[in-house]
């Protein structure tokens, strides 16, 4: 039986298959090229992310070292907060009077090296007085003043040092004496106190620029914290 045009149709069909095969091969080649380019982009992205992580770690380490150095430079300092501010005041004399009020005896020349007001970070102070920063003659002298302040507060029924304790002409408002720690440590201290309230941790305090935490009177372990990572580790293990 003779089929008219069969040969031509088969030839056309074969040509079509060859054409489609060529197109498919071209598509596969292009997809392979795209896959290689995509893999290369991924490798570069991973390398950049790794480099970025390393830079973040280096930057974090530098910030922590800078903060530690800044805290060490403040080990002889006291920060006095909320003492009423008056025009033309003698800040060194104010500090001397505060020292006598809390029971510091024999305030010698050189015990108070420098004393001055510093501006608050928030320009809108909301009526708050600028803190006084005092650079003492030594860390021993600073610690003696802070201990006298704590003893004074314990002896008072109100548990506070009032501006009125320093001068009868001043209001009965609380005045605070603390170690002069960095802003970073202050924020860390605030976070530590928040965690302490949540977990009923009784004691949180600052000693020589370090934040110390102790669960209660019976706990012999005192946690020493100076960085956000150390606080996070303490939280995880609590």
PESUL-V117584 format. One record per residue. N is the residue number from 0. SS is DSSP state (~ for helix, > for strand, _ for the rest). Layout:
[[N;SS] [N;SS]]
This chain:
[[0;_] [1;_] [2;_] [3;_] [4;_] [5;~] [6;~] [7;~] [8;~] [9;~] [10;~] [11;~] [12;~] [13;~] [14;~] [15;~] [16;~] [17;~] [18;~] [19;~] [20;~] [21;~] [22;~] [23;~] [24;~] [25;~] [26;~] [27;~] [28;~] [29;~] [30;~] [31;~] [32;~] [33;~] [34;~] [35;~] [36;~] [37;~] [38;~] [39;~] [40;~] [41;~] [42;~] [43;~] [44;~] [45;~] [46;~] [47;~] [48;~] [49;~] [50;~] [51;~] [52;~] [53;~] [54;~] [55;~] [56;~] [57;~] [58;~] [59;~] [60;~] [61;~] [62;~] [63;~] [64;~] [65;~] [66;~] [67;~] [68;~] [69;~] [70;~] [71;~] [72;_] [73;_] [74;_] [75;_] [76;>] [77;>] [78;>] [79;>] [80;>] [81;_] [82;_] [83;_] [84;_] [85;_] [86;_] [87;_] [88;_] [89;_] [90;~] [91;~] [92;~] [93;~] [94;~] [95;~] [96;~] [97;~] [98;~] [99;~] [100;~] [101;_] [102;_] [103;_] [104;_] [105;_] [106;_] [107;_] [108;_] [109;_] [110;_] [111;>] [112;>] [113;>] [114;>] [115;>] [116;>] [117;_] [118;_] [119;_] [120;_] [121;_] [122;_] [123;_] [124;_] [125;_] [126;_] [127;_] [128;_] [129;_] [130;_] [131;>] [132;>] [133;>] [134;>] [135;>] [136;_] [137;_] [138;~] [139;~] [140;~] [141;~] [142;~] [143;~] [144;~] [145;~] [146;~] [147;~] [148;~] [149;~] [150;~] [151;~] [152;~] [153;~] [154;~] [155;_] [156;_] [157;_] [158;_] [159;_] [160;>] [161;>] [162;~] [163;~] [164;~] [165;~] [166;_] [167;_] [168;_] [169;_] [170;_] [171;_] [172;_] [173;>] [174;>] [175;>] [176;>] [177;>] [178;>] [179;_] [180;_] [181;_] [182;~] [183;~] [184;~] [185;~] [186;~] [187;~] [188;~] [189;~] [190;~] [191;~] [192;~] [193;~] [194;~] [195;~] [196;~] [197;~] [198;~] [199;_] [200;_] [201;_] [202;>] [203;>] [204;>] [205;>] [206;>] [207;_] [208;_] [209;>] [210;>] [211;>] [212;>] [213;>] [214;_] [215;_] [216;_] [217;_] [218;_] [219;_] [220;_] [221;_] [222;>] [223;>] [224;>] [225;_] [226;_] [227;~] [228;~] [229;~] [230;~] [231;~] [232;~] [233;~] [234;~] [235;~] [236;~] [237;_]]
